[in-house]
Amino acid sequence: MKIYRTSDYREMSRTAAMILAAQIRLKPDCVLGLATGSTPVGAYEELVRMHRDGHLDFSLVKSANLDEYRGLTRDNDQSYYYFMQQNLFGQVNIRPENTFIPDGSQPDAEAECVRYEKILAGLGGVDLQILGLGHNGHIGFNEPADSFARTTHCVDLTRSTIEANKRFFEKEEDVPRQAYTMGIGTIMRARKILLLVSGGSKAEILKEAVCGPVTPQVPASILQFHPDVTLIADEAALARFDA
């Protein structure tokens, strides 16, 4: 695992964007695995700026998102489809038909997960997967469990994840209790992984994920077995590495 230590969130975002931009320039028709939440927003802003300055072309890029809340339609302003339109897709020249996100409005969980796995297989795999890190060690919506989920599946969100995400909703009752997410096995098939972590509240779980035992109780710990992971984290998130 390669580790880049940055001074703060802004530098983390710029560094991540440079790596993503290099991937696009190296392989213009690459497949990017994209994440949502507050962590990658800064990197997306940098990518949008590069595109507007004429330095980055998304016309051949394909993308596949990690996850989506079950039960939210795409026009819901808390859906990850909406998030991606607002933060990236609607501001660059990526083709809508080349962007893929699980459909949270589909009530048949098994059918939707099988459909999404087939899409990923048809894309030929993800070239570079962006990941954030949950406070309980989750990646995507793969929560702590007794085993690693192999493929895209429907997951019950834990209390800590609901607590972390309720700030985005009007009230806690509005937070979905389930989500569709790429499985750990799906994520691990990506050729390269870019893990972004910011803030002192993630310091302890980041240390566990990178230096602790590999266990499904800390889902991100599986990344220790991936051959090409780059961690970009700020000083606060890496504080426990100095202990």
C-alpha positions in Angstrom: 0.0 0.0 0.0 1.3 3.4 -1.0 0.5 6.2 1.5 0.4 9.9 0.7 0.3 12.1 3.8 -1.3 15.5 3.1 -1.7 18.6 5.3 -5.4 18.8 5.1 -8.6 17.9 3.2 -7.9 20.3 0.4 -4.5 18.9 -0.3 -5.9 15.4 -0.1 -8.6 16.3 -2.6 -6.0 17.9 -5.0 -3.7 14.8 -4.8 -6.6 12.4 -5.4 -7.8 14.5 -8.4 -4.3 14.4 -10.0 -4.2 10.6 -9.7 -7.7 10.3 -11.2 -6.8 12.7 -14.0 -3.7 10.8 -14.8 -5.7 7.6 -15.1 -8.1 9.3 -17.6 -5.3 10.7 -19.7 -3.4 7.4 -19.7 -6.6 5.5 -20.7 -9.3 7.8 -22.0 -11.9 5.0 -22.1 -11.1 3.9 -18.6 -13.7 2.6 -16.1 -13.8 4.6 -12.9 -15.4 3.3 -9.7 -16.9 6.3 -8.0 -17.9 6.9 -4.4 -20.3 9.4 -2.7 -20.4 11.2 0.6 -18.5 14.2 1.8 -15.0 12.7 1.3 -14.7 12.7 -2.5 -16.5 16.0 -3.0 -13.3 18.0 -3.1 -11.7 15.7 -5.6 -14.7 16.0 -7.9 -14.5 19.8 -7.6 -10.9 19.6 -8.8 -11.8 17.3 -11.7 -14.6 19.7 -12.7 -12.1 22.6 -12.6 -9.6 20.7 -14.8 -12.4 19.9 -17.3 -13.5 23.5 -17.5 -10.0 24.7 -18.0 -9.8 22.4 -21.0 -7.3 19.9 -19.4 -9.5 16.9 -18.9 -11.8 15.0 -21.3 -14.5 12.6 -20.0 -16.1 11.8 -23.3 -14.9 8.2 -23.4 -14.9 7.6 -19.6 -17.2 5.0 -18.1 -18.2 5.0 -14.4 -19.7 2.6 -12.0 -20.8 3.8 -8.5 -20.3 1.8 -5.4 -23.8 2.0 -3.9 -27.2 3.5 -3.7 -29.8 3.8 -0.9 -32.6 1.3 -1.4 -36.0 3.0 -1.6 -34.9 6.3 -3.0 -35.9 7.4 -6.5 -33.3 9.0 -8.7 -34.9 12.4 -8.4 -34.7 12.4 -4.6 -32.1 14.9 -3.6 -30.5 12.5 -1.2 -30.1 9.7 -3.7 -26.6 9.0 -4.9 -27.7 9.4 -8.5 -28.7 13.0 -7.7 -25.4 13.5 -5.8 -23.4 12.4 -8.8 -25.3 14.6 -11.1 -24.8 17.6 -8.9 -21.1 17.0 -8.0 -19.6 15.6 -11.2 -21.7 14.2 -14.1 -23.7 17.4 -14.7 -20.5 19.5 -14.9 -18.3 17.5 -17.2 -18.7 15.9 -20.6 -19.2 12.3 -19.5 -22.0 10.6 -21.5 -25.1 9.7 -19.4 -25.2 6.3 -21.1 -21.7 5.6 -19.7 -22.6 6.2 -16.1 -23.9 3.3 -14.0 -25.4 3.4 -10.5 -27.5 0.8 -8.7 -31.2 1.6 -9.0 -32.5 2.2 -5.5 -36.1 2.3 -6.7 -36.1 -1.4 -7.7 -38.0 -3.4 -5.0 -36.6 -6.8 -6.0 -33.2 -6.7 -4.3 -31.9 -9.9 -5.7 -32.8 -9.0 -9.3 -31.2 -5.5 -9.0 -28.0 -6.9 -7.5 -27.7 -9.5 -10.2 -28.4 -6.8 -12.9 -25.7 -4.6 -11.5 -23.0 -7.3 -11.3 -23.7 -8.1 -15.0 -23.2 -4.4 -15.9 -19.9 -4.4 -14.1 -18.8 -7.6 -15.9 -19.8 -6.1 -19.2 -17.6 -3.1 -18.5 -14.6 -5.3 -18.2 -13.9 -4.4 -14.6 -13.0 -1.2 -12.9 -9.6 0.4 -13.6 -9.5 2.7 -10.6 -11.9 2.5 -7.7 -12.3 5.4 -5.2 -13.2 4.5 -1.7 -14.0 6.4 1.5 -13.8 4.9 5.0 -16.7 4.7 7.4 -16.3 5.3 11.1 -16.9 1.6 11.6 -14.6 0.5 8.9 -17.1 0.1 6.1 -16.2 0.6 2.5 -19.1 1.1 0.1 -22.0 0.1 2.4 -20.2 -3.1 3.4 -20.9 -3.0 7.1 -19.0 -5.0 9.8 -20.2 -8.6 9.5 -19.2 -12.2 10.1 -17.9 -12.7 6.6 -16.9 -10.7 3.5 -19.7 -10.3 1.0 -18.6 -11.4 -2.4 -20.8 -9.6 -4.8 -23.3 -6.7 -5.1 -26.0 -7.1 -2.4 -28.6 -5.5 -0.3 -27.3 -4.5 3.2 -29.0 -3.4 6.4 -27.3 -0.2 7.5 -25.9 -0.2 11.0 -26.9 2.3 13.7 -23.5 4.1 13.4 -23.9 4.5 9.6 -27.5 5.9 10.1 -26.2 8.3 12.7 -23.4 9.4 10.4 -25.7 10.0 7.5 -28.7 11.6 9.2 -27.1 15.0 8.9 -28.0 14.9 5.2 -31.7 14.3 5.9 -34.4 16.5 7.4 -34.9 14.0 10.2 -33.4 10.6 11.2 -36.6 8.8 10.2 -36.0 9.8 6.6 -32.6 8.0 6.5 -33.0 4.7 4.5 -32.3 1.6 6.4 -31.0 -0.4 3.5 -28.7 0.1 0.5 -27.5 -1.7 -2.6 -23.7 -1.9 -2.6 -20.9 -3.5 -4.4 -19.6 -6.4 -2.4 -16.1 -6.8 -1.0 -15.3 -9.3 -3.7 -16.5 -6.8 -6.4 -14.4 -4.0 -5.0 -11.3 -6.2 -4.7 -11.5 -7.0 -8.4 -10.7 -3.3 -9.3 -7.3 -3.0 -10.8 -6.3 -0.1 -8.6 -7.9 1.3 -5.5 -7.7 4.9 -4.2 -8.6 5.2 -0.5 -9.4 8.7 0.7 -9.5 9.5 4.5 -9.7 12.8 6.2 -10.2 14.0 9.8 -9.2 12.9 13.3 -12.5 11.1 13.8 -11.2 8.5 11.3 -7.7 8.1 12.9 -8.4 5.0 15.0 -10.4 3.1 12.4 -7.8 3.9 9.7 -5.0 2.5 11.9 -7.1 -0.7 12.5 -7.8 -1.0 8.8 -4.3 -0.6 7.6 -2.3 -2.2 10.5 -4.7 -4.4 12.3 -5.8 -8.0 11.5 -7.8 -8.6 8.3 -11.3 -9.3 9.5 -14.9 -8.7 8.2 -15.5 -6.8 11.5 -13.3 -4.1 9.9 -14.3 -4.4 6.2 -11.7 -2.1 4.9 -8.9 -4.3 6.4 -9.4 -6.6 3.3 -7.5 -3.9 1.3 -4.3 -5.1 2.9 -4.6 -8.1 0.4 -5.1 -5.9 -2.7 -1.9 -5.6 -4.8 -2.4 -1.9 -5.8 -3.9 0.4 -3.1 -3.0 4.1 -2.7 -4.1 5.7 0.6 -4.3 9.5 0.6 -5.0 10.8 4.1 -4.5 14.1 5.9 -2.4 14.6 9.0 -5.4 14.3 11.3 -6.5 10.9 9.9 -2.9 9.6 10.1 -2.4 10.7 13.7 -2.4 7.2 15.1 0.3 6.1 12.7 2.7 8.2 14.7 1.8 6.6 18.0 
